[in-house]
């Protein structure tokens, strides 16, 4: 009987340790998924001219390897490929899109759209989310980006999106006029 009780105690101890280990592993997995996301605040956005440029779009990522990957996906217009979580794209100083995990914004494959007020004092977030209305067009950002779903909702010429009311020259002017950039 004493051996049976000892065996049951060891078995119970083993099951308990494995349960704790499994719970800990599960917590670590959830924490690592959450750790992959990007926290976005008004300080995330600064002078648009400080970010690397591919054609007329500015791209930012805090991880140099993921920045290189995001720039490659954009430069080569790679269909059916997702941008790394944490990628930020800006065409003009007063709008941006930030890549989160897909589950955060499922309608947009993880993209959060931003409408920004910019001044010499910095950036104020006017609106954010997956239902932000583009003020120059009067429609949601998603309604324009939806045709580019095959390109991870990133619009560019040839991605199926409707043309924007700015040509390349106007985009460059708007970027150079970013009031957050130090005037030299």
C-alpha contacts under 8 A as a table, 3 or more apart, distances in Angstrom:
res1	aa1	res2	aa2	distance
1	X	4	X	5.05
1	X	5	X	6.29
2	X	5	X	5.21
2	X	6	X	6.20
3	X	6	X	5.02
3	X	7	X	6.03
4	X	7	X	5.04
4	X	8	X	6.14
5	X	8	X	5.08
5	X	9	X	6.12
6	X	9	X	5.06
6	X	10	X	6.22
7	X	10	X	5.16
7	X	11	X	6.09
8	X	11	X	4.98
8	X	12	X	5.93
9	X	12	X	5.04
9	X	13	X	6.02
10	X	13	X	4.99
10	X	14	X	6.08
11	X	14	X	5.07
11	X	15	X	6.16
12	X	15	X	5.14
12	X	16	X	6.06
13	X	16	X	5.08
13	X	17	X	6.13
14	X	17	X	5.16
14	X	18	X	6.15
15	X	18	X	5.16
15	X	19	X	6.09
16	X	19	X	5.08
16	X	20	X	6.22
17	X	20	X	5.14
17	X	21	X	6.04
18	X	21	X	4.88
18	X	22	X	5.95
19	X	22	X	5.06
19	X	23	X	6.04
20	X	23	X	5.10
20	X	24	X	6.00
21	X	24	X	5.06
21	X	25	X	6.05
22	X	25	X	5.05
22	X	26	X	6.07
23	X	26	X	5.06
23	X	27	X	6.17
24	X	27	X	5.06
24	X	28	X	6.18
25	X	28	X	5.05
25	X	29	X	6.22
26	X	29	X	5.11
26	X	30	X	6.31
27	X	30	X	5.15
27	X	31	X	6.03
28	X	31	X	4.96
28	X	32	X	5.98
29	X	32	X	5.13
29	X	33	X	6.30
30	X	33	X	5.21
30	X	34	X	6.24
31	X	34	X	5.04
31	X	35	X	5.87
32	X	35	X	4.80
32	X	36	X	6.31
33	X	36	X	5.29
33	X	37	X	7.17
34	X	37	X	5.50
35	X	38	X	7.74
36	X	85	X	6.75
36	X	86	X	7.72
36	X	101	X	7.69
37	X	85	X	6.29
37	X	86	X	6.46
37	X	100	X	5.55
37	X	101	X	6.27
38	X	85	X	7.26
38	X	86	X	5.27
38	X	99	X	7.99
38	X	100	X	6.54
40	X	43	X	7.81
40	X	44	X	5.86
41	X	44	X	5.35
41	X	45	X	7.73
41	X	125	X	7.90
42	X	45	X	5.92
42	X	122	X	7.86
42	X	123	X	5.48
42	X	124	X	5.75
42	X	125	X	6.16
43	X	46	X	6.96
43	X	122	X	7.94
43	X	123	X	7.17
45	X	48	X	7.76
45	X	123	X	6.57
46	X	50	X	7.79
46	X	122	X	6.93
46	X	123	X	7.10
46	X	180	X	6.24
46	X	181	X	7.65
47	X	50	X	5.66
47	X	51	X	7.79
47	X	93	X	7.89
47	X	178	X	6.53
47	X	179	X	7.71
47	X	180	X	5.01
47	X	181	X	4.73
48	X	51	X	5.84
48	X	58	X	6.85
48	X	90	X	7.52
48	X	92	X	7.81
48	X	93	X	6.11
48	X	175	X	6.40
48	X	178	X	6.89
48	X	181	X	7.53
49	X	52	X	7.72
49	X	58	X	7.72
49	X	175	X	6.65
49	X	176	X	7.08
49	X	181	X	7.24
51	X	58	X	5.61
51	X	59	X	5.93
51	X	60	X	5.92
52	X	58	X	5.64
52	X	59	X	5.66
52	X	60	X	6.94
53	X	56	X	6.34
53	X	57	X	5.57
53	X	58	X	4.51
53	X	59	X	6.20
54	X	57	X	5.46
54	X	58	X	6.50
54	X	59	X	7.52
54	X	71	X	6.90
54	X	74	X	7.36
54	X	75	X	6.17
55	X	75	X	7.74
56	X	91	X	6.57
56	X	168	X	6.92
56	X	171	X	7.17
56	X	172	X	7.09
57	X	89	X	6.81
57	X	90	X	5.84
57	X	91	X	4.68
58	X	89	X	5.77
58	X	90	X	5.10
58	X	91	X	6.08
59	X	67	X	7.49
59	X	70	X	7.68
59	X	71	X	6.99
59	X	87	X	7.11
59	X	88	X	5.71
59	X	89	X	4.80
59	X	90	X	6.56
60	X	67	X	6.37
60	X	87	X	5.90
60	X	88	X	5.04
60	X	89	X	6.61
61	X	64	X	6.82
61	X	66	X	6.57
61	X	67	X	4.92
61	X	86	X	5.90
61	X	87	X	5.00
61	X	88	X	6.37
62	X	66	X	7.90
62	X	67	X	7.25
62	X	86	X	7.42
63	X	66	X	5.32
63	X	67	X	6.07
64	X	67	X	4.95
64	X	68	X	6.19
65	X	68	X	5.11
65	X	69	X	6.32
66	X	69	X	4.89
66	X	70	X	6.04
66	X	84	X	6.15
66	X	87	X	7.80
67	X	70	X	5.06
67	X	71	X	6.07
67	X	87	X	7.12
68	X	71	X	5.13
68	X	72	X	6.15
69	X	72	X	5.05
69	X	73	X	6.22
69	X	83	X	7.67
69	X	84	X	7.46
70	X	73	X	5.18
70	X	74	X	6.18
70	X	83	X	5.58
70	X	84	X	6.44
70	X	87	X	6.84
71	X	74	X	5.12
71	X	75	X	5.80
72	X	75	X	5.07
72	X	76	X	5.90
73	X	76	X	5.49
73	X	77	X	5.74
73	X	78	X	5.29
73	X	81	X	7.40
73	X	83	X	7.09
74	X	77	X	5.04
74	X	78	X	6.93
77	X	151	X	7.20
78	X	81	X	6.20
78	X	151	X	6.74
79	X	150	X	5.55
79	X	151	X	4.75
79	X	152	X	7.61
80	X	150	X	5.34
80	X	151	X	5.93
80	X	152	X	6.97
81	X	150	X	7.94
81	X	151	X	6.73
81	X	152	X	6.64
82	X	151	X	7.67
82	X	152	X	5.62
83	X	87	X	6.67
83	X	99	X	7.17
83	X	152	X	7.13
84	X	87	X	5.85
84	X	99	X	7.09
85	X	99	X	5.00
85	X	100	X	5.04
85	X	101	X	6.04
86	X	98	X	6.55
86	X	99	X	5.31
86	X	100	X	6.21
87	X	98	X	5.81
87	X	99	X	5.27
88	X	96	X	6.97
88	X	97	X	5.74
88	X	98	X	4.50
88	X	99	X	6.48
89	X	96	X	5.75
89	X	97	X	5.36
89	X	98	X	6.57
90	X	93	X	6.77
90	X	95	X	6.33
90	X	96	X	4.68
90	X	97	X	6.68
91	X	95	X	7.19
91	X	96	X	7.27
91	X	171	X	7.08
91	X	175	X	7.88
92	X	95	X	5.86
92	X	96	X	7.64
92	X	171	X	6.40
92	X	174	X	6.26
92	X	175	X	5.89
93	X	96	X	7.60
93	X	116	X	7.56
93	X	118	X	7.18
93	X	174	X	7.11
93	X	175	X	6.17
93	X	178	X	6.12
94	X	115	X	5.98
94	X	116	X	4.55
94	X	117	X	5.96
94	X	118	X	6.43
95	X	113	X	7.57
95	X	114	X	5.52
95	X	115	X	4.88
95	X	116	X	5.70
96	X	113	X	5.96
96	X	114	X	5.04
96	X	115	X	6.86
96	X	116	X	7.76
97	X	111	X	6.24
97	X	112	X	5.52
97	X	113	X	4.48
97	X	114	X	5.97
98	X	111	X	5.48
98	X	112	X	5.19
98	X	113	X	6.57
99	X	110	X	5.49
99	X	111	X	4.53
99	X	112	X	6.41
100	X	104	X	6.33
100	X	105	X	7.37
100	X	110	X	4.64
100	X	111	X	5.92
100	X	112	X	7.16
101	X	104	X	5.59
101	X	105	X	7.45
101	X	109	X	7.67
101	X	110	X	5.08
102	X	105	X	5.75
102	X	106	X	5.32
102	X	108	X	7.67
102	X	109	X	4.71
102	X	110	X	3.89
102	X	111	X	7.68
103	X	106	X	5.17
103	X	109	X	7.63
103	X	110	X	6.53
104	X	110	X	5.77
105	X	108	X	5.71
105	X	109	X	6.12
105	X	110	X	4.47
105	X	111	X	6.29
105	X	112	X	6.89
105	X	129	X	7.96
105	X	130	X	6.66
106	X	109	X	5.02
106	X	110	X	5.85
107	X	110	X	7.54
107	X	130	X	7.37
108	X	111	X	5.24
108	X	112	X	7.50
108	X	130	X	6.68
108	X	142	X	7.06
108	X	146	X	7.88
108	X	153	X	6.88
109	X	152	X	6.93
109	X	153	X	7.58
111	X	130	X	7.13
111	X	153	X	7.90
112	X	128	X	6.66
112	X	129	X	4.90
112	X	130	X	5.38
113	X	128	X	5.53
113	X	129	X	5.39
113	X	130	X	5.87
113	X	131	X	7.72
113	X	132	X	6.22
113	X	141	X	6.93
114	X	125	X	7.00
114	X	126	X	7.49
114	X	127	X	5.75
114	X	128	X	4.50
114	X	129	X	6.83
114	X	132	X	6.84
115	X	125	X	6.30
115	X	126	X	5.35
115	X	127	X	5.07
115	X	128	X	6.41
115	X	132	X	7.14
115	X	133	X	7.92
115	X	134	X	7.27
116	X	123	X	6.58
116	X	124	X	5.78
116	X	125	X	4.75
116	X	126	X	5.20
116	X	127	X	7.09
117	X	123	X	5.80
117	X	124	X	5.07
117	X	125	X	6.30
117	X	126	X	6.24
118	X	121	X	7.79
118	X	122	X	5.87
118	X	123	X	4.65
118	X	124	X	6.40
118	X	178	X	7.52
118	X	179	X	6.74
118	X	180	X	6.89
119	X	122	X	5.30
119	X	123	X	6.49
119	X	178	X	7.80
119	X	179	X	5.15
119	X	180	X	5.89
120	X	179	X	4.88
120	X	180	X	4.75
120	X	181	X	7.60
121	X	180	X	6.97
122	X	180	X	5.75
123	X	180	X	7.86
125	X	128	X	7.15
127	X	132	X	6.20
128	X	131	X	7.68
128	X	132	X	5.89
129	X	132	X	5.90
130	X	141	X	7.70
130	X	142	X	6.83
131	X	140	X	5.86
131	X	141	X	7.01
131	X	142	X	6.88
132	X	140	X	5.44
132	X	141	X	6.01
132	X	142	X	7.88
133	X	138	X	6.20
133	X	139	X	5.23
133	X	140	X	4.00
133	X	141	X	5.82
134	X	137	X	5.54
134	X	138	X	5.52
134	X	139	X	5.61
134	X	140	X	5.62
134	X	141	X	5.61
135	X	138	X	5.11
135	X	139	X	7.45
136	X	165	X	7.96
139	X	143	X	6.75
139	X	144	X	7.80
140	X	143	X	5.34
140	X	144	X	7.10
141	X	144	X	5.51
141	X	145	X	6.23
142	X	145	X	4.84
142	X	146	X	5.56
143	X	146	X	5.51
143	X	147	X	7.99
144	X	147	X	6.85
144	X	161	X	5.86
144	X	162	X	6.47
145	X	148	X	5.49
145	X	149	X	7.13
145	X	153	X	5.17
145	X	154	X	6.38
145	X	155	X	5.92
145	X	161	X	6.19
146	X	149	X	5.44
146	X	153	X	6.00
146	X	161	X	7.62
147	X	150	X	7.76
147	X	153	X	7.30
147	X	159	X	7.13
147	X	160	X	5.23
147	X	161	X	5.51
148	X	151	X	5.22
148	X	152	X	6.59
148	X	153	X	4.59
148	X	154	X	5.87
148	X	155	X	5.81
148	X	159	X	5.18
148	X	160	X	5.71
148	X	161	X	6.18
149	X	152	X	5.02
149	X	153	X	4.35
149	X	154	X	7.44
150	X	153	X	6.86
151	X	154	X	5.69
151	X	155	X	7.66
151	X	159	X	6.94
154	X	159	X	7.74
155	X	159	X	5.78
155	X	160	X	7.49
155	X	161	X	5.79
156	X	159	X	5.47
156	X	160	X	7.94
156	X	161	X	7.08
157	X	160	X	7.38
157	X	161	X	7.43
157	X	163	X	7.85
158	X	161	X	7.61
164	X	167	X	7.65
166	X	169	X	7.86
166	X	170	X	5.60
166	X	171	X	6.13
167	X	170	X	5.34
167	X	171	X	6.27
168	X	171	X	5.06
168	X	172	X	6.25
169	X	172	X	5.19
169	X	173	X	6.28
170	X	173	X	4.96
170	X	174	X	6.13
171	X	174	X	5.11
171	X	175	X	6.20
172	X	175	X	5.10
172	X	176	X	6.17
173	X	176	X	5.14
173	X	177	X	6.09
174	X	177	X	5.06
174	X	178	X	6.47
175	X	178	X	5.40
177	X	181	X	7.99
178	X	181	X	5.80
179	X	182	X	7.60
